[in-house]
Amino acid sequence: MTNSLLARTICCIGSLVFLLPALLAQDVMRFKEQLRTAETFYEVMDVINTEYEALPENIREKGGQGYVKEKRLRRWEWYNSHFLNGKGEIADVYEIHEKESAKIARQEDLRGTESSWSSIGPDNTDCLSAPCYWPGIGRINRIAFHPTDADILYVGTAFGGVWKSDDGGASWVNIFDHSPAIGVSGIVVSHEDPDMIWVLTGDGDANSQSSLVNRFDAVSASDGVYKTIDGGNTWYQTGVLSGLPYFPYQIVQNSNNANLLMVATSAGLYKSTDYGETWTNKFVGNVQDVMYRPFGNRLYWVDQNNCYYSDTQAETWSTSAMNIDPPTGRKALASSRDDLTKLYLISGPVTDTGFYGGIYQSINSGVSFSRRSNAPNILGNSDNGMDARDQSSYDLCLAASHEDHTHLISGGYNAWRSTNAGVAWQIRSGDVESDADYLHDDVHDLEFNPLDDKLYAAHDGGLSVSEDEGATWTTLQADIRSTQSYHMDKDIDGSERFLLGNQDNGVQYSVSSGSATFGHISSGDGFATSIFRSDGSKGYVSINDNLYRFEDDGDTRTRLTPNDHVWFTPIEVHNTSFDDVVAGNGGRIWKSTDAGVTWTTIFNASASWALTTCPSNNDRLYSTGYTTWRDHPEGTAYRSDDFGSTWTEIGLNQPTFFDTIIRLTDIEVHPLNSNRVWVTNAGYVDGQKVMYSFNSGSTWLNASHNLPNVPVFCIAISSTNQVFVGTSLGVFYNSPGESDFVPFNNQLPNTVVTDLRIDESLGYIYASTFGRGVWKSPLPDDDCDDNITLVGNEGGTLFYEAGTNIGTTQTFIGSSENHITYKAGTRVRFSPGFKAEANSTLVAYIADCGEEGVRNSGIDHDHLTEVNRSSFDIIGSEGLRQVQVQIDLSRSYELRLLDENYQTIQIMHQGKLSSGQHTWDLDMTTVEANFLLLTQSGRRIYLQEL
């Protein structure tokens, strides 16, 4: 084995065998042995794909009989395919990112633009049609309470930091945006001083020991424990837990001694006796839950096999006795202030249809346990508990009421309630948003607030609260902007209408310009999104392994064929014909000319990674992908000049293309010239990030320049040749005529940027992120503000530029993630209140505006009040053609022929046009034109290559 992390992963993958019924053990043993021989990510995926292709559809879709459901594997595949080194092995993400961030900080001659990002949402969802299943805004992992004020709440998200509410969940603010790892698996608010808070970083639930994800997920491993002593205004990283990669599960504080903390991780149990400043390992193993007895010093923790208790703070410990040994699987603990001698334990996995590991009760403070029940299956997704499904490795939790310890709530697929200490159970989850008992699937944490005994549930859709132990639920996630978006599309010409494909929360559509409330179209894992340019109320999306057409602003949704279990499929609709749509696949491309009713299959090309239309050429498409897993990583790029009917390979067979291909994540074209195309590459191969072609892919130039050696996810190009690149370290910008990229991240959280869109009519660039929703920043312009005054607590990579003066009272904590640059023409003034602690990088210098860098962003742009969807097609042969113009708004227009330099050759029409279709004849045998341009009041409405 060439990679120790991969080796440990394969070992953990093998642990799936312990989850199987005996009758399937032989099949999975074979699966396990095949995985043991795989040495790269590609080989692992080859084994997995072969195995899952042979499974019954219901097992692939829902899991069971020892197999995790395919959706989790495809998520895992998508993440990790971006974070590979040149050998196809998972890289040490945080070590590389820290190195690359420091390299950027040392480039003192590299000056940045003053980007200014602000959040758009979503912070809430509206259901666009009934019935509405499982709407939400993003996964929440953990819940914490203020020790004396029941209205002050804290939640930790999967990839979106920590959020705080001062009003019982009515509104929220983010207090943890700039850690290297803003996934959260534990929060402690000190009972001694509520301004002292600890956060356990990383997303342990997505990396559970019994799943294929464990110890092989580059995105969400832990970066340790972070601490604040001022209520979350500033944070710093505490001492190291483990020197090896690990995944986090929980952090707790001793109720009698505030300086005692314990952390449960996949690398063991860690202890601090100095308020979290330093940590020591006290127990080796995969510890997935840890708990102190209320008002006492007794400590409990669980691993895959046992429960342990200690009265010496884990210096010594005993193993709890069980009257029936639970199976090997994930476990969780619960206790109540109502009776301090009682302790409860839930254990997975499912052992047979309707049966699972069981609920156990201790009546002697954890010395021994007896099983109360192991049926019905409260870990599955059946309302009556009579299924064999189980995802306890992903989400498993248990809570006991502080008013009556016999009242228990369990969490997994659904929430269940018992009022007799776990003997009998009733489901407490509804699927339809309009029902009072609605609770989003996949519950990760359940907590009774000890101050008022309200029950809170953290789940894949956000946060909910119940005052009747789950009989009814109220959602509380408004203002929590934690959506994990795979892809985004944006409507054109002046509106802020968005279509988002999101993990766990399906497809969301912004139907109100500028609103942070997005409409819910569908549940599941939304992926690719394509808004129809000629009518933004409809488009196409891919969800899980299906394709859908939506119309009427999402009110109408139609499932399309083909449907052969192809996950995360790119899809694009023609610029002017809604009937014409193309979708990608591993070994083929699908094309439909009747809005997805029937499809033609093209086998000589692939669009499994990326697919794009061309704004200036309705017939041209570009794609990237691989034809089969066996050929991977030899993915490549393709071009079609007849909207997907035929394809030409333009990547791998070109000698100047990428030397090493990890995953070709995006392919984009210049908005005015479809011959100019850019391709991006994921992974950790230095200098292999961006390729550019000026001749439709016939030849390529390396345009990576000085980009850091981190995965690139997306790219966007403006009509003035501004280039923006989205990476796992934020956004980087290359201005026209410059050879270097500069960071473009002011106010942007430290999260992966998955997609970029530019709307030049509004003057903004838009970014979707994997954990913090959608953001926008003004595009760079040619002017510096004369004077800038900066205040507040800041973090991350920041660049500020002023023509005359910068004044600052900002505060920067001592973090290696902070890189701050000030540049002014006359003076940078640090006024009382300014603070930049050790380990932060601070540069201030005097230079003229635009010198040694690019100019800062404009601050304000006027929004247009109407959207003009006029467009045209060109019909006919190469010589004689007919221009068919579809006018949306009755206005005065100019229709011009332009040369290759966009200079006017001929004005074909000048004056008012009514709404509807208009035609003109065009004789290309007598006119040498390159472009056709339609303008209204001097503003470009549509441009088409000839």
Salt bridges, closest charged atoms under 4 A:
GLU33 OE2 - ARG36 NE 3.55
ASP46 OD1 - ARG630 NE 3.31
GLU51 OE1 - ARG30 NH1 2.93
GLU70 OE2 - ARG74 NH2 2.99
GLU77 OE1 - ARG74 NH1 2.68
GLU100 OE2 - LYS103 NZ 3.32
ASP123 OD2 - ARG481 NH2 3.21
ASP166 OD1 - LYS164 NZ 3.84
ASP177 OD1 - ARG772 NE 2.93
ASP203 OD2 - ARG139 NH2 2.76
ASP205 OD1 - ARG142 NH2 3.27
ASP205 OD1 - ARG330 NH2 2.86
ASP205 OD2 - HIS444 ND1 2.69
GLU277 OE2 - LYS227 NZ 2.83
ASP311 OD2 - ARG298 NH2 2.73
GLU315 OE2 - LYS271 NZ 2.80
GLU315 OE2 - LYS282 NZ 2.99
ASP339 OD2 - LYS342 NZ 2.71
ASP404 OD2 - HIS407 NE2 3.47
ASP460 OD1 - ARG139 NE 3.74
ASP460 OD1 - HIS444 NE2 2.70
GLU469 OE1 - HIS407 ND1 2.82
GLU469 OE1 - ARG417 NH2 2.74
ASP489 OD1 - ARG533 NH2 2.95
ASP489 OD1 - ARG757 NE 3.30
ASP491 OD2 - ARG497 NE 3.41
ASP491 OD2 - ARG869 NH2 2.30
GLU496 OE2 - LYS776 NZ 2.97
GLU496 OE2 - HIS863 NE2 3.80
ASP504 OD1 - ARG75 NH2 2.27
ASP504 OD2 - ARG139 NE 3.88
ASP525 OD2 - ARG75 NE 2.69
ASP545 OD2 - HIS565 ND1 3.02
GLU551 OE2 - ARG549 NE 3.29
ASP553 OD1 - ARG497 NH2 2.74
ASP564 OD2 - ARG588 NH1 3.42
ASP641 OD1 - ARG620 NE 2.82
ASP641 OD1 - ARG639 NE 3.21
ASP755 OD2 - HIS487 ND1 3.07
ASP755 OD1 - ARG757 NH1 3.07
ASP759 OD2 - LYS490 NZ 2.70
GLU801 OE2 - LYS823 NZ 2.57
GLU837 OE2 - LYS835 NZ 3.49
GLU866 OE1 - ARG891 NH2 2.84
GLU878 OE1 - ARG881 NH2 3.25
GLU894 OE1 - ARG896 NH2 2.65
